[in-house]
């Protein structure tokens, strides 16, 4: 029996987008308790908001929030791409590749913009 070395396959960009779409959904699901905690702390009282702001000042917390921002934006953009492909029946290889590139570009540009805001660059 011959084993297949999966590392020798090059996945197309649409497949990478699809895999990351699933990964971003898992990230959002796993971090859901953190999201609920953040929401609860931010709206409960002024004191709890101060605690929330103090925790969010930590670079580690900002990195986790940046991961959440990326996962939401990527999941949203890839989901809109899938809905567009389903609605328009655009399932050719060229359309799949170009829409994957657009989805990656939009989600990454928005993540960079919101990450810059999160880290206080503007």
GIVENQUI-V173168 format. One record per residue. PHI is phi as a letter, one per 20 degrees, with the letter a starting at -180 (999 if undefined). Layout:
{{PHI} {PHI}}
//
This chain:
{{999} {e} {e} {e} {e} {f} {f} {e} {e} {d} {f} {f} {f} {f} {f} {f} {f} {f} {f} {f} {f} {f} {f} {f} {f} {f} {g} {f} {f} {f} {e} {g} {g} {f} {f} {f} {f} {f} {f} {f} {f} {f} {d} {f} {a} {f} {f} {f} {f} {f} {f} {f} {f} {f} {f} {f} {f} {f} {f} {f} {f} {f} {f} {f} {f} {f} {f} {f} {f} {f} {f} {f} {f} {f} {f} {f} {f} {f} {f} {f} {g} {f} {f} {f} {f} {f} {f} {d} {l} {e} {c} {f} {f} {f} {f} {f} {f} {f} {f} {f} {f} {f} {f} {f} {f} {f} {f} {f} {f} {f} {f} {f} {f} {f} {f} {f} {f} {f} {e} {m} {f} {b}}
//
